[in-house]
């Protein structure tokens, strides 16, 4: 075989291509998992679907590549061009399938299978190319190839969360990786073996690579506009503000009705967190029952929008409030976005407030201070990352933070739409050693919505003495809220724990019905 480079240099170049292609392949896998977690939730399910389908497809691709070994060079270049194009466009196409076609899961399975098959076809073809450069024992050749492959996967796995996501985002990050994949998989190999390919074939392959690069570059230039259009398709009202942080996608929508009433809504990863039209019902019901006892020192876990904090600060005898929120971007928005600042009454500007940007589970585990009241206002537990914040173990940590006579309240979802999830939360709090009183109210944006009041002694739901004026909650409403109709009561639930996060399954099965 004629070579443009000495054997040693040619092998190094091909192994470098293996390294880069492996890194790109793992990024495609992680991008599909991350996108599903953002759009659908339940990261374990998304990871299981993507990884299992892709690994199976890699085996299929390896078998399918066997007849191509006689034309390994051309076959590998074509496969890399197709893989670079589809992998680079995969996130964008899946986002489109979710936003407009409601075909996300079938599209995800197809994308994972096709990408997996193309990735699987790489190894036997690369092995053939390496052996053509210099014959060596099969074991040594496999060792060299897989060493480059696995180290490349390591680099890709680390580059995805620490470089590609924060710098480029998901859609642009995949396009950048596709571009790198095209250059490494096509250009390097064609250059190393350029003397072994006919001029016409070489020109076609170079043209194909150039076409892939043109498409990916063109789409990169339109990616922001596409993302804005696709995101707007997911929301009924006009998007006023949106950003994607390390932790979540934050979207605020705003509309004004013909009567002049404004409705601002906050969505985290597509899930509604509040509507400005009726959020006072939710936040009054969440906060005030927990402040019926001692309340000099209050802890708010979650609640980065500042609305629960607003209700706490209405009490002049509250001396200090600690708010623990994972995402600093949410705090920044609540401090600076004028409509939200107005809605939360500039709560974060109050000198009594201390903000801690930490994972609440880790912070509670390390916590040494105690509080008279603890308000737990987390997003719904539709993924393992949030399910741990609804676990027996977490409530055990929260119990340690309660001062004598202190109360804790937990937002617990809908006893109508998600009764198993609601009663699972209540049972998990009891399993941590606390007495509980569940209650529920009507929040039009959410429907029937529930909370759990807890303390070391039986907590009697009551409006606090010296309570400020409220728009919705009063003693009679609170008394009625503890009554649950027969069709809302459930006892066939398990406790939610770290090692057995049953609540994720409850959430998935219940909300998928509506």
N, C-alpha and C positions, 0 to 999 in steps of 0.2 A: 504494500500500500504506500502510495506517495503521501508525504506529510509536509506541511508548510513549516513545522517546528520540529526540533529534536524530540525524541520520544518522552524524555522526562518532562520537558516544558509542556508538551501536549497533554500529558496525564494531569499535570498540575492545573492546567486551564480547564480541562473537563471536570475534574473534581471540584474546582471552584464553581463551575456551573451547577454541579450537583448541590453544593452548599447553598447557593442562592435560590435555586428552584425549590429546595426543601423548605427554606425559610418562607418563600412565597406561598407554598402549599399550606403550611401551618397557619399563616395569616388568613388565608381564605377560610379555613375551618373556624378559626376564632371569630372572624368577622360574621359568619353565619350564626354562630352561637350568641354573640353579643347583640346582633340585630334582633334576634328572636326574644332575647331577654328584655330589650327595650320595648318592643312592640307588643309582645304577648305576655311577658312575665314568665314565672316558673323556669328559672335558668337551668335547673336540673333536667327538666323534660326537654328543653331546647338542646342542651348539650348532648343528651342521650340520643335524640333523633339524629342530630348532625353527625356525631362521631360514629355511631353504629352504622348509619347508612354509608358514610364515607369509607370506613374501614372495609365494609363488605364490597363496596364498589371498587376499592383499590385492588382487591383480589380478582374481581372480574376484569379490571383493566389489565392486570398483569397477564392473565390468561389470554386476553384478546390481543396482546402485543406479540405473542409468540410467532404468528405468521409474518409479522412485520420485521423480524430480525434480519432478514436478507437485505432489506433496504432500511437499515436502522437509522442512518443519518437523516435521510429525507423524512422518514416517519417521525423521528424525534422532533425535528424542526417544525413539522406541521402540527404535532400534538402540542408543542409549547406555544405556538402562535394561537391555537384555539383556546388553550388553557389560559393564556394571558388575557385574551379578549373576554372570555366568559367569566373568569375569576375577577377581572377588573370591574366588570359590569354587574357582578352578582348582587352586591348590596343594593345598587340602584334598582335593578329589576325586581328584587324581592320587595323593596319598599313600595314600588309601583303596584305590585300584586296585592299588597296589603291595603294600600290607600284606595285603589280604584276597583279592583276585581274581587276582593274578599276571597282570594285563593291562596292565602299565605302558606298554609301548611303543605298542600300539594306542591306548590312552587318550591318550597324549602326542600322537600324530599327529592324532587327532580334535580334541583341545583346541587344538592349534596351528592347525589348519585353520579351526575355527569362530571362534576369536578373531581370526585374520588376516583372515578374510572380513568380520567386523564392523568391524575397524579400516579395511580398505580401502574399505568403503562410506561412511565418514565424509567423505572428501575431496570427492567430487562433490556430496554434499548440502550440505556447508558452502560450497562454491563457489557453489552456487545461492542459498543464503541471503545470502551477501555481495553478490551481484549484484542481489538484490532490494532490498537496502538502498540501494545506489547503483551504477548501471551504470558500469563502467570497462573499459578495454581488457583483453583476456584475459591478456596478458603481465603487466600490473601486478597484476591480481587473483591470478594464480598466484604471483607473487613475494611478495605479502603473506601469502598463505595458507601457502606452504611455509616462509617465514621463521619464522612463528609455530610451525609444525609442527616444524621442525628444532631450533629453540632449546628447545622443550618437550621434545623427545627427549633433548637434552643434559642438561637438568635431571633428567629421570627416570632417565637412565643414571647420573648421579652420586648421586642420592638413594638409589638401591637399595642399593649397597654401604656407603655412608657414613652413612645415616640409617635406612632401613627395616629392613635386616637386623640391625644391632646393637641397635636400640631395640625392634623389634616381633617379629623373627624372620620366617620365610618365610610361615607360614600367616596370622598376624595382619597382617603387612605387606601381603599381597595383599588382605585384607579392608578395611584402611584405604584402600588405593588404589581399591578398588571403590567405597567410599563417596564419596571425592573425585570419582571419575569420574561417579557418578550426579548429584551436585550440579552439577558443571560442565557436563556434557553435557545435562542435562534442565532443571534449574532456571534456569540462566542464559539459555539459548535461549528457554525458555518465557516468562521474564519480559521479555526484550527484545521478543519478538514476541507478547506476550499479547493485543494488540488484533486480531491476525489469526487467532486460533483461536477457534472457537465455545466457548461456556461449557461445554457438555457434554464436548466433546473435551478441553478444558483440564482439567476436573475428573478425567477418566479418567487423563490423563497424570500429573497431580500425584499421584493415588492410586497409580499404578504406581511412581512414584519413591519414594513413601513406603513402599510394600511392599518394594521393593528394600532401602531403608535399614533397615527393621525386620528383614529376613532377615539382612543382613550384620551388623547390630549383635547380633542374637541368637546367630549363629554365633560372633561374636567372643567373647562371654561363655562359650561352650562350647569354645573352641578348645584351651585347655590340657588339658581332660579328654579331648578327642578325640585330641590328639597323644600323650598318655600311653597311651591304649588302643591306638592304631594302632602306636605304637612297640613296645609289649609284644607285639603280634601278630607282630612280626618276629623275636622272640627266644624261644628255648625255655624259658629260665629266667627267674625273676622279676628285673625291673630294680631294682637297688639304688641306682643313681646315673646321672643322664644330664644332659648339657648340650650346647649347640651353641655353638661358638666362631666366631671369624672364619674359622677354617681348616678345621674339621671337626666332626662330631658324635661325642661321646665317651659311650659307654655302658658301665657296669659291671653285670654280672648276678651274682647269688649264689644258690646253692641248697645244701641240706644233704641228703645221702643218708640212707637208713635206718640205715646203719652209723655215721652221724655225721660222715662226711667232707665237708668244705666244698669247693665248686668255685666260685671267683670267676673271671669271664672279662671281658676288656677287648675292646671292639669300637670301631674307628675307622671311621666312615662305613659301618657294618654289617659290616666285615671283622674276623674274629677275630685278635687280637694275641697273646693267651696264655690258657691255662687254668692256674689255680693248682695243679691236680692234677699236671700234667706239665711246667710251664714250665721247671723245673730242667734237663730234658733239652736243651731248646732253648738256654738261656742258658749252660749249661756248655759245650756244643758250640761255641757262638759265640765265647765269650771265651777260654777257656783255651789253645787252640792258638795264638792270636795273642800270648799272653804267654810263650811258650816261649823267646823271645830277651830282649833288653833290655826293661825295662818301668818304668823310673823315671818317665817322662812318658807318659801314656796319653790318647788322644783318643777320645771316644765321640760318634759322629754319629747323631742320632736317639736312640732308647731313652729317651724321656721318662718311661716308667713306673718307671725306676730299677732294673730287674731285671738288666740287663747291668752296670750300675754296681755293683750289689751283688757280683757275681762278681769284678769288677776289684779292689774294695776289700778282698777277702779276702787279698790279697798285701801283707804289711807293708812290702816294699821298693818298692812303688808310692808315689812321693813326691807326685805331683800328677795330677789327672784333670780334663780339660776336657770338658764335655758340651755339645754344640750341639743345641738343640731349637727348632724353629720356634714351637711353640704354648706360650706361657707358662701357659695354663690347664692343660695336661697336667702341667707341673711342679708347679703349685699342688696339683693333685689328688694327685700322688705324694708330696707333702710332708705333706698334711693329712688325706687320707681314711684313717681308721684301718686298715681291712683291707689296703689297699695299702701303707701305711707299714710295717705288720708284715711283709708279704711281701718288700718291698725292704730290710728290715732297717735302716730309717732312713738309707738311703744318702745322701740329700741333706743330712743333718746332719753328715756327715763333713767336717772342716776341710780335707781335701785336695781337695775338689771345688769346681770353679768352673763355674757354669752360664751359658751364653750363649744368649739367645733371639734367634736369627737364622736366616735361610734358610741352610742348610748350603752350598749352592752359592756364594752370595755371600760367605759367611764364608771358605770355603776359597780363593776367588779372592783375597781380601784378606789371607789369613793369611801371617804371617812366621815364626811359631814352627815347630819341628819336634818330632816325637813318636816315641817308641820303638815304640809300638803304636797302631794305628788300628782301632777297632771300628765297623763301619758297620751300623746296625740300623734301616733305614728300612722303612715299609710297602711292600707290593708295588707295582710300577710299572704300575698299571692306568689311569693318567691321565698326560697330558703333564706335569702339575705334579710328579709323582714320577718320571716317566721320565727327566727330566734328571739325577736323582741316580743313575741307572744308566748314564750315558752315558760314552763314551770320554773326552770332555772333562772330566767330573767326576773320573774316575779319574786323569786326568793331573794335575789339581789336587791330588788326594789323594796322589799319588806324591811331589809336591813337599814334602808335610808329613812324610814319613817320614825319620827320622834314619838314618844309616848302620847297616845291620843290622836296621832296623826291619821290622815285619810289619804287614800289613793283613788284616782278615777282613771279608767281606761276606755278609750273609744273602741268599740267591739263590733262594728259593722252592723248589718241589717238582720234583725231576727226574722224578718219576712223573706227576704231574698236569699239570705245565707244563714239559716237557722243553726245548722251544724257548726259553722264557724263561730257564731255568736256564743253558743252554749259551750263549745270547746274552750273558748277564752275564759268564760266564767268558771268552768271546772278547773282549768289550769291555775287560775288565781287561787281558788280554794285549796288546790293541791300544794301550793306554796305556803299554806298555813294561815291564810287570811280569811276573815268572814266577808261575805259578799252580798250585795243587793243589786241585782240587775234592773235596769229601767230603760225605757225607750220613748221616743218622741217622733213627731212627724216633721221631717225637713223636706219640703217639696222637691228640691233638687235631687235629693238622695232617696226619698221615700221614707219608710219606717226605719228609724235608725236607733241603735242601741248603745248603751254604756254600762259599765260595771263599776259600782262604788265599793271600795274595800277598806277594811281596817282590821286591827287585831281583835277588836270587839265588834259586836253586831252594829254596823253603821245605820243610823236612822236617817233616811233621806229627808232633808229639811232645807229650807232657805236660810242662809246665814243671818245672824243678828247683825243689824246695821248694813244689810245688803244694799247696794246702789239700785237705782231704778233700772228695771229690765223691760224689754219690749215683749218678751214671750214667756219666760219662765216665772212662775209664782208658786206658792205653796200648794194650791189646788192642782195645778198642772203636774207638779212634781209627785204629788201623792197618787194621782191617776196613772202616772208613767210607770209605776212599779207593777201594774196589773198586766198580765200577758194572757191573751186568749188561748184556748186549748190548742189551736192549730199552730201556735208559735212556740209551744214548749217542746223541747227535745231532750231526751236523756240518753239516746243511743250514740254517744260521742266518747272519744278518748281524750285524755290529756295530751297537750302538745308539748313535746320535749325536744331538746337539741338532737338527740340521736334518732328520734322518730317524729319528724315534723308533719304530723297528720293534717294539720290545718291547711297546708298547701293543697292537698288533695280535696279537702272540703271546699275550699275557695274555688278551685278549678271546676269541680263538678256542679256547684251550685250556681255560680254566676254565668256559666256557659249556657244555662237554661233560659237566660233572659236576654 
